[in-house]
Amino acid sequence: MRRWQDWASFALGLWLAVSPWLADYAAHDVATANAAVCGLALAVAAHVGFTCDHLSSEWLNLAGGLWLVAAPFALGFESSHVAAVNAIAVGAFITFLSAWTLELDREFGRLWHRLSS
């Protein structure tokens, strides 16, 4: 089942991969490497999600999104405002979309509702 959330995650991953050059923070090597590697990895995981419908891709995107939220602080590029805001915003959106897709899964959704009740 193809979900629009996977397509949105794919687009966000591609944006992240090219954003250092389009948003003009490519001079910051750590932020650029993080964006390029994570962006491509997230795009590939989203591609797997909409071609094979594996929930493992949603878990990978969830972990990648959480990493992106923490990356500016863990890697020390929080002072590069554009790079940090981009990583945090894309990470938050990817995390939200992945969590939403996991919630839509029938078996995982039932398990989640039992655990949270």
N, C-alpha and C positions, 0 to 999 in steps of 0.2 A: 504494500500500500504506500503510495507516494504521498508525502505530506508537504505542505507548503513550508513548514518549519525547516525541513531539510534543505529546501531550495534557498531559504533566507540565510541559513547557516553557511551554505556554500558560498553565497554572494558575500557575506561578511568575512569569511575566510579569505576569499580572493581580494577583497578590499584591504584587509589587514596586510596581506603579502606585498601589495604594491604601495601601501600608504606612506612608507618612509619617503618615497620619491614624489608622490603627489601632494603630500601634506608638508613637505620640505623639512624633514628631520633626519634625512639620510646621513648627515654628518655625525650623528650619535651612533657609533658602531654597535653598542650593546642593544639599544632599542631597535635598530634596524635589523640586526640578526634575529632578535626575539620575534619581531613582527613577521619577517619573511618565513622563518621556520614554522612558527605557530600557525600563521595564516595558511600556508600550504598544507600542513598537517590537518588543520580543521576543515579545509576544503576537501581533502581526500576522504576524511572520515564522514563528512556530510554526503559526499558522492556515494560512498558505500551504503550510507543510510537510505538514499533514494533509489539505488539500483538493486540492492540485495535485501533491504528491509531487516537489517540486523540491529538489534537493540544495543549491541556492543559499541556501535558507532555513536549512539546517543550518550553512552557512558564516557566514551573518549572525548566527545565534544563538551560534556559537562565538566570533566576534569580540565580540559583545555581552557574553557571559559573561566573557571575558578583560578587557574594559573594566571591568566591574563589580568585578572583583577589584582592579584598579588604581585605580579612581575615588576611593576615600576619600583616597588619598595624592596623586593628581594634582590633585584639586579641593580638597583641604585640609579635609575633614570627618572625618578619622580621630579627632579628639578627641570627636566625637559618637558614643559607643560603640554605641548601638543602631543608628544609621544605618549606621555602618561595618561592623558585624558582619552586618547584614541584607544590605548590598550584596555583601560578600565571600561570604557563604553562598549567596545566590541565584546569584551569578556562578559560583561553583565548581560548583554543581549543574547549571546550564545548560551550562557548558563540558563537564562530564562527559557529560551526556545527548547533546549535539550530537556530541561525539567518538565516542560509542558508536554513534549512528545512522550517522555516516559510516563507521565500521568495518563496520557491517552491510551497507552498499551493496556489491554484488558487485564492480563494476568498481573502485571506489575501494579496497575491501578487498584485491583482488588486487594493485593497484599499491602499496599500503602494505606488504604482506607482501614484495613483491619488493624494495622500497627498504630495508626494515629487515633483510633477510636478508644 
